[in-house]
Amino acid sequence: MEKRLDIAPLSEWGMFTEPRPCVIAGPCSAESEIQIMETARQLRSFGINVFRAGIWKPRTHPGSFEGVGSPGLKWMQRAKKELGLKISTEVASEKHVFECLKYGVDLVWIGARTTANPFLVQEIADALKDVDIPVLVKNPVNADIDLWIGALERLNAAGVRKLGVIHRGFSTFSKIKYRNEPGWQIAVELRSRYPELPFFCDPSHMAGKREYIQEISQRSLDLGLEGLMIESHCDPTCALSDAKQQLTPDDLKTLLESLVVRETDSDSQNYKDNIDQLRSQIDIIDDNLLNLLASRMKISRKIGEYKKENNIAILQASRWDAILEDMVKRGGECGLSEKFVTAVFNAIHEASVQVQNDILAGEGE
């Protein structure tokens, strides 16, 4: 059973003001004092009040730009003092936390690679014990919701109540148009388990290219996420890291103005009546689906017993390939995507194989 998280709502963070979405913006990396101050001034001019910049940059290969380190915190501290900004950066160790606290950083986040390492998360949690600043946790690089939840539990156990998450997508070997696989279903799952958890999206890292940032941002708002963390640089063409995914402040302003923020509910009685009616219809269909799946599994069990009696192998790969191909075709005729049909029927098939495997092993008798 999952632990219940003790979460302080965004309204108590003292970081964000209405209207939604809550926005954290700034360059991928702090590169110079001039770059930090110029970007911060432009962002502040249209209402951004939480400024981000990477101080320590975990890179895949040594020799790449790995951040300016603590001197960059002095530049951010100046932006905070002169422009009234809240400042934030990524931490990956106890040392990073202590440096941030020394320079008055208002919010920290844990990156995807760090989230995947419980030892580092615990080290950071211990360093943040009794420190009242917000902490955001990015999803781990791989699609493992338990690692994500585990990081939240460690921080919460250390007394971090101003706690939220950032969805930045997952690493993938598949060829897709984005830098990272969105994996929205995992974000939705986490949201359903912890509806009280403030939820941000990082469309910059998910997209990898600036032309996709708007569509990802809108999708996250359509799902009801509270905020966005978007990379913005005063001159992206000269950026030392992730130049292709950074927006100029002017472009960010235009993007934010284009977004449609969805309400979480409505006072309209007509809306409530109609949505309740539609949800009741879905409840009936879901109940029917469960009954049909139960009937299907009973037949799978009988097939497993028959195969055992006749000493037949469980997997019939060629038959399943033909069935799946037919289901995808028929699903398309019903307006269902290939990805959706494939995911559903593969899950059903795997469960059926497991039932038959249990019978063959003698566990189902």
Stockholm file with secondary structure:
# STOCKHOLM 1.0

chainA/1-365         MEKRLDIAPLSEWGMFTEPRPCVIAGPCSAESEIQIMETARQLRSFGINVFRAGIWKPRTHPGSFEGVGSPGLKWMQRAKKELGLKISTEVASEKHVFECLKYGVDLVWIGARTTANPFLVQEIADALKDVDIPVLVKNPVNADIDLWIGALERLNAAGVRKLGVIHRGFSTFSKIKYRNEPGWQIAVELRSRYPELPFFCDPSHMAGKREYIQEISQRSLDLGLEGLMIESHCDPTCALSDAKQQLTPDDLKTLLESLVVRETDSDSQNYKDNIDQLRSQIDIIDDNLLNLLASRMKISRKIGEYKKENNIAILQASRWDAILEDMVKRGGECGLSEKFVTAVFNAIHEASVQVQNDILAGEGE
#=GR chainA/1-365 SS CCCCCCCCCGGGTSSCCSSSCEEEEECSBCCCHHHHHHHHHHHHTTTCCEEECBSSCCCSSTTSCCCCCTHHHHHHHHHHHHHCCEEEEEECSHHHHHHHHHTTCCEEEECHHHHTCHHHHHHHHHHTTTCCCCEEEECCSSSCHHHHHHHHHHHHHTTCCSEEEEECCBCCSSCCSSSSBCCHHHHHHHHHHCTTSCEEECHHHHHSSGGGHHHHHHHHHHTTCCEEEEEBCSCGGGCSSCGGGCBCHHHHHHHHHHCCCCCSCCCCHHHHHHHHHHHHHHHHHHHHHHHHHHHHHHHHHHHHHHHHHTTCCSCCHHHHHHHHHHHHHHHHHTTCCHHHHHHHHHHHHHHHHHHHHHHHTTTTC
#=GC SS_cons         CCCCCCCCCGGGTSSCCSSSCEEEEECSBCCCHHHHHHHHHHHHTTTCCEEECBSSCCCSSTTSCCCCCTHHHHHHHHHHHHHCCEEEEEECSHHHHHHHHHTTCCEEEECHHHHTCHHHHHHHHHHTTTCCCCEEEECCSSSCHHHHHHHHHHHHHTTCCSEEEEECCBCCSSCCSSSSBCCHHHHHHHHHHCTTSCEEECHHHHHSSGGGHHHHHHHHHHTTCCEEEEEBCSCGGGCSSCGGGCBCHHHHHHHHHHCCCCCSCCCCHHHHHHHHHHHHHHHHHHHHHHHHHHHHHHHHHHHHHHHHHTTCCSCCHHHHHHHHHHHHHHHHHTTCCHHHHHHHHHHHHHHHHHHHHHHHTTTTC
//
